[in-house]
Amino acid sequence: MPARLSLCLAALLPSAAALAPPVKSVGIVGAGPAGLALAVALEKLGDFDVTVFDQSDSLRPALGGGVQLNSGAAVLAKLSPSLGAGLRELESPVRRVLSRTVDGSTLLDLDLEAAILGDGRSRGAGLVDDAGAGVRAYTVMRDALQALLRAECERTTFELGSRVRATRRRREGGAEVVLEDGRAVAFDVVAGCDGVRGASRGGRPGAEPLAAVGKRVRIRWGVSSAPSRRTRDELHQWFGPGGVYCLAGSYGGRGGAKFDQCVVVSPAPAAVAAEPWEPAPDVRDAMVAKLEAAAMPRDIVDLARSCDRCFDLGAEYANPLPPWRSDGGAVLVGDAAHCMPPFLGQGTNQAIQDAYCLATKLAALNAGEFATVDDAVDAYEADRKFPVARLGFNSVVLGAVETLLPEWFRDGFFRATSALGVARFVFLDGAMPKV
């Protein structure tokens, strides 16, 4: 072969140095829904050695409250038919959202099932469950979701009870998870799925979370495991004076158990000190007092009084625009990348989509579609950043309307968005998967 032709061919072919070695090992910090969904996706989509670290046995029963699933449920069903079936078997569909003032005036009555079935994109997006002859919109307990995801992990290694101190870039590539016991475990990729205040997020530009809607919003959250009331298939929202409102609904749990959940939201200029998901014993009395002061219906007050585990949370918003990578080399997923207030019920849904998207990019990297890990991570971030930024902004606005603005504006806003179909559009915007 002539030397000139050899040089031309060499110029067209990527050099060995330009191609990244395949990603084999992935470390996941955090065993919540984001971390477990990522572990499942990596198992289903590629040949990865996955290790999940968590500071506590977070897969134990009776941890945390409930979550709403729609777009996340569709993605999980796409990953695994058994996950789709498991969610369906929890028998916790949500078909309606009804919002009223304490005097019984209706502000919003949204038929979620009709909204999904009436949108031509729903079936292709996986929101219609053909096997169950319904739609994939559920209210489920967080620990039940974790149990379903954990059961799908056949090859993943779990290091529960391992507190992560930090993540650290490795000079030779990849990153390592640094544990409190002094160990440092190296991986080709480390994913930070440990939330907005997690160890993996440290050192990210703009990492300090922002207070939602310009000031603190206090969220008191109670779960009743022996409910005195059960409103099947519906979420009920009650609005009172002074920015106080309550969301009540039924949630499916492990082993077929059913739970009622009561969420009380109010303005609170003082910071909330309680750690997320850690029960706070005096919260129940505070919830009851808030509801009684706002003249909430008696059954709602009774629900709050029946709650046997309660939590006191803030509503935080983390700017999603800085890079979703920490100085320690972790790729950020879910709340670690883009914590949003809970007013649209999209935190868990978007975390699951993050996990699926990142797994697809890493699998594509191993298939030769990206030259480097950075290219694959850039593609993940490009696909996910705009959707979650928009939803996060919408959630901040909705929280301000519900909690901080005058009652006449709040009530008019809900009536107008209901009549104009805006509420239906906003729900579908979150419910449609974007991966």
N, C-alpha and C positions, 0 to 999 in steps of 0.2 A: 504494500500500500504506500503511495507517495507520502512523504513527510507532511506536505501541505494539507492533504486530505485528512491525515491522522489528527493534525492540529485542529482542523475545522470540526471534526467529529467530537474531539475532546471538549471543545468549547461549548458544544450543544448539550453535552451530558453533564448532570450535576456531579460535583466531586464528592468523594466519600465524606470529606469534612463538612460539606454543606448539608448533608442529610443527618437529621437527628436519629440517634439510636431509638429503637422502639421503647415505648413506655411499658414497663412490666410491673413495677411496684407502685402502689398508690396508698398513701396514708391519709386517713380521714379523721379530723379532730371534731368530735361531737357525734353522739348517737341519738340525736333527735330525728324528726322526720326528714330533714335535709340530708344528714349524713347517711341514714339508712337507705333513703331513696337513691343516693349516689352509689352506695355499695351494691344495691340490687341492679341498677342500670349498668354498672361496670361488669357485673357477672353476666348479664344477659347479652351485652353488646360486644364483649371482647374477652380476651384471655389475660386478665390482670390478677396480680397478687394483691389483695386488698386487706388492710388492717384498719380497724376502727378503734379509736381511743375515746374514753369518756371518764370524767372524774368520779362518777357515781354509777351505780347500777340503775341507769335511767330506763331500763326495760321492765322495771318492776311495776306491778299493778298499782292503781290508785295514785298515779302521778299526774299532776296538772289537771287541766280542764278539757273542754271540747273544742273542736275546730270545724269549720265549714269546708267541704270539699266539692269542687265542680271541675274546673280545668285540671286540677291535680289528679282527680279521680280518673278522668279520661286518659291522662298520660300513663298512670299506673296500669290501667287496663290494657293499654297498648303494649306496655312492657311485658305484662304477664296476665294471661287469662285467669289464672288462679287469684291474682290480686283483685281483678275486677269482680270475680265471684265472691271473694272474701268481703269486699266492701258491701256488695249487695246483701250478703247473708247477715250483716249487722242489722238489717231491717231498720234503717234510720234515714229514710228519704226526707228531704225538705222540699215542699212544693209551693209554699206561700210565705210571703213576708207581709205582715199587717202592722202598720204604724198608726198609733192613736195618741191623742192627748189624754190627760188624766180625767177629763170630763166626758170621755168616750167619743170625741169627734175623730173621724177617720182622716188621716193625712195621706196615707199610701196603702194601697192594697195590690200587691204585685204577685201575679200568678207565675211562679218561676217555671213550672213545667210547661205551661202554654208558651212562655217566652222562648224556651229552648226548642220545643217542637215546632214552633212557628218560624224559626230561623233556618233557612236552607243550608247553612253551613254546619249545622249541629251533627248530622249523621256522619259526615265525612270527618269531623273533628273528634269523633268518639264520644260525644256527649249523650248519645242515645244508646241505651243498653238494650240491644236486641234480645238477649237471653232473658232479661227481666221485664221486657215490654214496658220500660219506663225510661227515665233520664238519669244521668249520673250527677246527681246533686244530693249530697248527704250531710248530715251532722253526726260526727263521730267523736268519741273520746280519744284524746291524744295517745294514751297508752294502748288503746285498741289498734290504732293505726300503726304504732311502733311494733306491736306484736305481729301484725300481718306482714310488715316489711321484714322483720327479723326472720320470720319463717321462710322467706324467699332466699335468704342468704345461705347458700350451701357450701361455699368455699371461703367465705370471708372469715378472717381472724378477728376476734373481739378481745380487746384489752380494757375491760371495765374496771373501775376503781383505779384508773391511772390518770392522775392529774397532770395536765400538760402545762408546762411553765411558759413555753415559747416555741416558735418555729424559727428555723435558721437556714439560710442559704448555704449550699455546699460549693466549695471552690470548683470541684470537679463536675458540678451540675446537679440539678435536683435540689432537694431540701431535706431537713431532718426535723423530727419531732423531739423536743427536749422535755423530758419528764421531771417531775419534782424529785424523784428518787435518784436523779443524776444520770439516768440513761439518755442516750441520744440515738434515735432510730432513723436510719437514712431511707429515703424513697426517691423514685424518679419524679413523682409529683406529690405534693401535700395539698389537701383541700381543707380549708377552714370552714367548718359547718357548725361552729360553736357559738353563734349568736353575736349580737351587736357589742357585747362586752367580753367576748371570748379572748383567750390568749392568742389565738392565731391571727387576730385582727390587729394586734399591736403594731404600731409603726406605719400604719397605712396613712397616706396623706389625707387630711380632713377626717381623721378617724373618730374624733369625739362626737358622739351622737348629739343631735339637736333636739331641744324640747319641741314637742308637736305643737303646731298651730300657734307658735309664738310664746306659749307658756305651758306650764305643766297641766296635764289632764289626769285626774285620778280615776283609776279603774279598779273597782272592787269586784271580785269574781268569786262566785260560790257554786258548789256542786252538791246536789242532794242525791245520795245513793238509795234513799228510801222515799221517793217523791210522793208528795200528797196530791200532786196534780200532774197530768201528762197531756200536753197538747200535741197530738201526733201530726207529723208532716208540716208543721208550721213554726215560724219564728215570730214572736210577738214583741213589738217595740212600743214602750210607753214613754211619753214625753211630759215632764212636769215643769214647774217654774224654776228659775235660777239656773238653767242649764243642766238640770238633773234628768237623766233618762235611764231606762232599764230595758235590757234585752233578755227575753226568756224563751227557752226552747228545750226540746228533748233530744238526747244524744244516745247513740248506740255504743255499748261497751263490750268488753271481753266476756266471752261465755254467754252471750245473749242478754247480758244485764242492760237495763235502761236507766238513764240518769236524766234529771232535770238540771238545767244550768241557769243561773241568774247573774247577769252582769250589770253593775250599777256604775254609771259614768257621771262625773261632775267636775267642774273646774276646781283646780287646786294649785295655788301659786307656790306652795312649798314642795320641795322635792320629795319623792317617795323613796324610802330607804330600803324597803323589802326587796329581796332578790326574787326574780321571776320564778314562779312555780313552787316557792317555799311557803308552806301554809303559815298564815298569820292568825293566831287564835282570837284576837279581838276584832277581826274584820267583820264577822257576822253581825255583831251588835251595831257596828257603824253602818253596815248596809241597811239593816232594818230601820235605824234612825233616819237615814237619808230618805228612804222610801216613804216612811210615815210623814216626814216633814213635807214631802212633795205631794202628799195626798194620793199616793198610788193605790190601785185597786187592792182589796183585801187579799185576794189569792196570790198576788205578787209579793206582798209583805209576808204572807205565810210561807211562800216558797223560799224567800231569803232566810227566814227563821229556821227552816228545815235543813239548810245546807250544813253538811258535816265536814267539809273542807273548804277553806276560803283563802283567797290570795289578794294582795294589795300591789298593784302594778302602776307604773307610769305608762304614758303613751309616747314613745320616742320615734324620731324620724332621722335616719342617717342619710346624708347626701349620697345618692347613687352615682354621681357623675365622676368622682375620682376613680383611678384604676382599681379593678377588683383583685388587686394583689397587694399583699403586705410587704413591708421591708424584709420580713423573715422568709419570703419566698412562697407563702401559702396563696393558693388560688381561692378566692372567697366565694361562698355559696349561700344563698338564702339571706337571713337577717344579717349575717356578717358582712354582706355586700351592700344590702339595701333595705335595712329595717324600715318598715312602714307602720303607721298607726293601724289599729285593727278595724277601723270603721267600715271597710269594704269586705272584710273577711278573706283577704287574699294572701296573707303572709305565708301560710303553709302551701297553698296552691302554687305560688310563684317559686317557692323554694324547691318544690318537686320538679317544676319545669327547668329550673337552673340545673338541678342534678342530672336530669335526662340530657339536657343540651351539652353539658360539660362531658358526660360520658360518650356522647356521639362524636364530639370533636377529638377526644383522645383515641377513640377507635379509628377515626378517619386518619389521624396522625400515623397510627401503626399500619394503616393500609397505604400510606405514601401520599395522602392528599395534602398534607402540610409538611413543610420542610423542618420546622422546629416546634418544640413545645410552646414557645412564646407565640408562634403563629396560630396554633390550635387554641390557646387561651384567648388570644385577641379575637378570634372568630366567635368563641363562646360569648365573650363580653359584648361584641357588636350585635349579636343576635338578641341578647337578653336586656341590654341596658335601656333601650328606648321603651319597651313595654312596661318594665317595672318602674321606670322614672315617671311615666304618665300615671300609672295606677297609684304610686306613692303620693304624687301631687293631688290626685283626686281624693285620696283618703284624707289628706291633711285638710283640704277644703271642706269635705263632708264633716269631719270632726269639728271644725270651727263653726259650721252652721248648726250642728246639733248641740254644741256645748257652750259656745262663747258668744254667739250673736243673740240679739233680742228675740223673744218668743214670737212676735208678730212676723219677723223675717223668716224664722225657722219654719213656722207653720205654712206661710205662703210659699216658701221654697219647695216644701214637700208636695203641697197640693199642685203647684205648677209643674214640677218635674213628673209627677204622676200623670197629670192630664195630657201633657205634651209628649209622653213616651220617653222622656229623658232617663227616668229611673230604669226603665226596661233596657235602654241602650247601655247604660253604665253597668248594669248587672251582666249583660251579655258580653261586654268588653272584657270583664274579668273572667267570665266563665269559659270563653273560647280559648283553648290552648294556643300558645304562640311559639311552639317548637315543632 
